[in-house]
């Protein structure tokens, strides 16, 4: 019998039982790809991370949903490097920032780990290049999106300047503007209808958002749905938050380079994601997201020889 230690963290929060749960296997050498997928399904969290040696970077991260492997994801990167720093990888005794490189299936990307008196306070990941893809303006498709979200078309707030659009910083999401927090709260997804529309455009899920927020210091409130991957709703979605930040600045909807995103409140798992955009309207050069994490549990997973 082979034993593998794993940790569970809550990510994009300082509080246990808030944020987005994540499982991390910090020493995953010897676990086959097939077993990684089975373990992720058994964990049944949005994502599970397996940490491996890398010839290109400090570590390689393989990220799995219950259904498939992803090229990049936000809360797995933020949570994993918070854990690895606590375990002594890229650690710092005083205060300051440690910069490392990680290998993902998308490629090698940098991570910045902030310390205060030797304690990890924040992890910032640079995402892939921002791209804005297909925009949806057909009234029939808009009605299907509304139906998939369990809303009326009037709850959607798309305009020519702020469209329903497929966006990406390495993994595609379908961004859908809504009119208000009230509309956000009303969402009750139809998984089959919603999956059909976003999968048609190669996206991994729907990122619904509104510029009405719960907290006055926030810029946007979001909810993310990926039922085709076994994720009816995600409490915090770093990859989609990053591509949204690029989308918002690219379209001129937000003219600041630092964006605070609320997510998870309607699941009773409030999460706060901080996004940073280098560039301006029509010219996005770099997108980063950052957040905090807290360790919740540790245990052992057993595999046959």
Phi, psi and omega in degrees: 000131177260138180248136176229125178283141174225159177237151171241133180235157166254127192245148185068039177199161170260355190244130175299143180075007165250182177069198184249119180296147181214137172255136180229130172256100189287340177230086189257009179301132180099350176273124181288161177300321179297318179290326176302315180294321178294320179295317179299320177294321179293319178295323176059036172257171179305315178214152171232137184247138176242122185261128184230165173292157180220142173270353185249341187208182180295317178213158172252134177247125172251128191241124182235135164275178175297346185245335186195170177270144180249149178284333181198153174198152188277303185292331173296321179291312181299314181290320182296316182286334170299314180294312183299323177295320177295330180275002175101001176270122183059043181270169180213136184280330183254222179246149180142198185235133172252127180254129180228168172244141179238149174259122172245170175297335176288334183142191180268124182226150182277155176225140176244128182246119181266137180236148170227114183054042177083358180256138178290129179247328186203144174237131180240127177247140170271130180265179178289177181296140180285139172219138175255121185256220187300137173253144182254117179235351179293129186297327179293318179291322177298320177296324178293321177298314178300316179298318179298330178269357182073029184241171169273150176306331180293343177284343179274142188242028183292144173224175177297325180279336181226080190274168162285121191212145171278123181229161184205146162234033181133340177212133191277140172227153177260108181276128184231110178284137176243163188284329192195169171298326178300316177296320179300317182294329183288344188304131172215100194289150166258100190305318183293313181295314182295316180299316182302318186286319182281327178293331178304328183253017175074016180273161179264351180178180180250130180249097179272139183213158173217153178273000167280136183231162177281317182255140183295337181275358181268162181253333185204151172243136186225155170224144183232134184231126179222063186297333180293340177260014181076022180239087180304319173208144182253130181291334179201130188230095186293321180296314180291327176296320178294313180292326174298317181301318176297318178300312185295318179287320180300323181271359179077013180286332175230129182253019175252156180265351175244125186233130177257125186244127174268141175203156173088352185297324181283357173255004186061032174226066185302135181229147177230121182245136179250124181245145180231128183239125172263119182136194183210182181309125178082356184212088180262121185261323182206144177233133175231152172227151181218163179183176180254166180211157177223136178283133183251320187202163172219157181191189179235143178246137185247131177237150177292155177294000000 
